[in-house]
Amino acid sequence: MRGVRFLTDYQGKKTGAFVDLKEHNAFWEDVLAECGEPTDFQFLVDEEGKPVAVLLEFDKHIDLWEDVYDILAIELAKDEPRIPWEEVKRKLMEKGKLSV
């Protein structure tokens, strides 16, 4: 995912994600507007001490992560070619996954 780097534990299970604040600044501004100044987040900062990424720990911030994930999925899908519903329906019926 663009602008996201996952953290894993020793078993390879995803435990958190760094979200690039330059890439997703508008989303982060919405979070701040809704929640106020964050107190339990950790940040990756640049040489000047300015936050460049926020760490979302899944055990603490799962609701926020789900919002981030949904927004990223929408951004990725918006430029994909469209498939007419009739074509999708026909293919699902051929595979036996949809009945009318």
C-alpha positions as CSV (number, residue, x, y, z in Angstrom):
1,M,0.0,0.0,0.0
2,R,1.3,3.4,-0.9
3,G,2.4,5.4,2.1
4,V,2.1,2.6,4.6
5,R,4.8,0.3,6.0
6,F,3.8,-2.6,8.2
7,L,5.5,-3.8,11.4
8,T,5.5,-7.4,12.3
9,D,6.3,-9.5,15.3
10,Y,8.8,-12.4,15.4
11,Q,6.1,-14.7,13.8
12,G,5.5,-12.4,10.9
13,K,2.1,-11.2,12.2
14,K,1.3,-7.6,11.4
15,T,1.1,-5.6,14.6
16,G,1.1,-2.1,13.4
17,A,1.7,0.3,10.5
18,F,3.6,3.5,9.9
19,V,1.4,5.9,7.9
20,D,3.3,8.5,5.9
21,L,1.9,11.9,6.9
22,K,3.0,13.6,3.7
23,E,1.2,11.0,1.6
24,H,-1.9,11.0,3.9
25,N,-1.9,14.4,5.4
26,A,-5.5,15.2,4.6
27,F,-6.6,12.1,6.4
28,W,-4.4,12.9,9.5
29,E,-5.8,16.4,9.6
30,D,-9.3,14.9,9.7
31,V,-8.2,12.7,12.6
32,L,-6.9,15.7,14.5
33,A,-10.1,17.7,13.9
34,E,-12.2,14.8,15.2
35,C,-10.1,13.6,18.1
36,G,-8.0,16.6,19.1
37,E,-4.3,16.4,19.7
38,P,-3.2,12.8,19.9
39,T,-1.7,11.7,23.2
40,D,-1.1,8.0,22.7
41,F,0.5,8.0,19.3
42,Q,4.1,7.6,18.4
43,F,5.7,9.4,15.5
44,L,8.7,9.0,13.3
45,V,10.3,12.4,13.0
46,D,12.8,14.0,10.6
47,E,16.0,15.8,11.5
48,E,14.1,18.9,12.5
49,G,11.8,17.0,14.8
50,K,8.7,17.3,12.5
51,P,6.5,14.2,12.3
52,V,6.8,12.4,9.0
53,A,4.9,9.2,9.9
54,V,2.5,8.1,12.7
55,L,2.7,4.6,14.2
56,L,-0.7,2.9,14.4
57,E,-0.5,0.0,16.8
58,F,-3.3,-2.4,15.9
59,D,-4.0,-3.4,19.5
60,K,-4.6,0.3,20.4
61,H,-5.8,1.9,17.2
62,I,-7.7,-0.8,15.2
63,D,-10.7,1.4,14.5
64,L,-8.5,4.2,13.1
65,W,-6.5,1.6,11.1
66,E,-9.7,0.2,9.6
67,D,-10.6,3.8,8.4
68,V,-7.1,4.2,6.9
69,Y,-7.3,0.9,5.2
70,D,-10.7,1.7,3.7
71,I,-9.5,5.0,2.4
72,L,-6.4,3.5,0.8
73,A,-8.4,0.7,-0.8
74,I,-10.8,3.3,-2.3
75,E,-7.8,5.3,-3.6
76,L,-6.3,2.2,-5.2
77,A,-9.5,1.1,-6.8
78,K,-10.7,4.5,-8.2
79,D,-8.5,4.2,-11.3
80,E,-9.2,0.6,-12.1
81,P,-11.3,-0.1,-15.2
82,R,-15.1,-0.5,-14.6
83,I,-16.9,-3.7,-15.2
84,P,-20.6,-3.5,-16.1
85,W,-22.9,-5.2,-13.6
86,E,-24.4,-7.4,-16.3
87,E,-21.0,-8.8,-17.1
88,V,-20.2,-9.5,-13.4
89,K,-23.6,-11.1,-12.9
90,R,-23.2,-13.3,-16.0
91,K,-19.7,-14.5,-14.8
92,L,-20.9,-15.2,-11.3
93,M,-23.9,-17.2,-12.7
94,E,-21.6,-19.2,-14.9
95,K,-19.4,-20.1,-11.9
96,G,-22.5,-21.1,-9.9
97,K,-21.9,-18.4,-7.3
98,L,-25.1,-16.4,-8.1
99,S,-28.6,-17.6,-8.8
100,V,-31.5,-15.4,-9.9
